[in-house]
Amino acid sequence: MIQQEFFVNNMKCAGCAQQVKSKLQAVPDLEILQLDLANKTILLQFNPQTLSLKDFNQALADTHFSLVNPSTH
């Protein structure tokens, strides 16, 4: 298991944060450790052998949110 932080594109309010959290909670074997609305980041714990950024964005596909690596933000 690793912990990795991602930037959340388009997360602007508490309702946005709740929607992101709700969608990602549906991803098996993914744990949300911290969601920071002020910095628009989310800290996730997951197994990189079975999950990736692509999986997280797939869970958010029907929203206007997406995750990106902070280094590419």
C-alpha positions as CSV (number, residue, x, y, z in Angstrom):
1,M,0.0,0.0,0.0
2,I,1.2,3.5,-0.8
3,Q,-0.1,6.9,0.1
4,Q,-0.2,9.5,-2.6
5,E,-1.6,13.0,-2.9
6,F,-3.5,14.3,-5.9
7,F,-4.8,17.6,-7.0
8,V,-8.6,17.7,-7.6
9,N,-9.5,19.8,-10.7
10,N,-12.7,21.9,-10.3
11,M,-13.2,21.2,-6.6
12,K,-14.4,24.6,-5.3
13,C,-16.9,24.1,-2.5
14,A,-17.9,21.7,0.3
15,G,-20.5,20.1,-2.0
16,C,-17.9,19.4,-4.6
17,A,-15.6,17.8,-2.0
18,Q,-18.5,15.6,-0.8
19,Q,-19.2,14.5,-4.3
20,V,-15.6,13.6,-4.9
21,K,-15.4,11.7,-1.7
22,S,-18.7,9.8,-2.4
23,K,-17.5,8.7,-5.9
24,L,-14.1,7.6,-4.7
25,Q,-15.5,5.7,-1.7
26,A,-17.1,3.4,-4.2
27,V,-13.7,2.3,-5.5
28,P,-12.8,-1.1,-3.8
29,D,-9.5,-1.1,-1.8
30,L,-9.1,2.7,-1.9
31,E,-8.9,4.6,1.3
32,I,-9.4,8.4,1.5
33,L,-7.0,9.6,4.2
34,Q,-7.5,13.4,3.8
35,L,-9.5,15.7,1.6
36,D,-8.3,19.3,1.7
37,L,-10.8,21.7,0.1
38,A,-8.6,24.8,0.7
39,N,-5.6,23.3,-1.2
40,K,-7.8,21.2,-3.5
41,T,-6.0,18.0,-2.7
42,I,-6.8,14.5,-1.7
43,L,-4.6,12.0,0.0
44,L,-5.3,8.4,-0.9
45,Q,-4.0,5.1,0.2
46,F,-4.1,2.2,-2.3
47,N,-2.2,-0.7,-3.8
48,P,-0.4,0.5,-7.0
49,Q,-0.4,-3.0,-8.3
50,T,-4.2,-3.0,-8.6
51,L,-5.2,0.7,-8.7
52,S,-4.0,3.8,-10.5
53,L,-4.9,7.3,-11.3
54,K,-6.9,6.1,-14.3
55,D,-9.1,4.1,-12.0
56,F,-9.8,7.1,-9.8
57,N,-10.7,9.3,-12.7
58,Q,-12.9,6.5,-14.1
59,A,-14.9,6.7,-10.8
60,L,-15.2,10.5,-11.3
61,A,-16.1,10.2,-15.1
62,D,-19.7,11.3,-14.7
63,T,-18.7,14.4,-12.8
64,H,-16.7,17.5,-13.8
65,F,-13.9,16.6,-11.4
66,S,-10.6,14.8,-12.2
67,L,-7.4,14.0,-10.2
68,V,-3.9,14.9,-11.4
69,N,-0.5,14.4,-9.9
70,P,0.4,17.5,-8.0
71,S,3.7,17.8,-9.9
72,T,1.8,18.2,-13.2
73,H,-0.8,20.6,-11.8
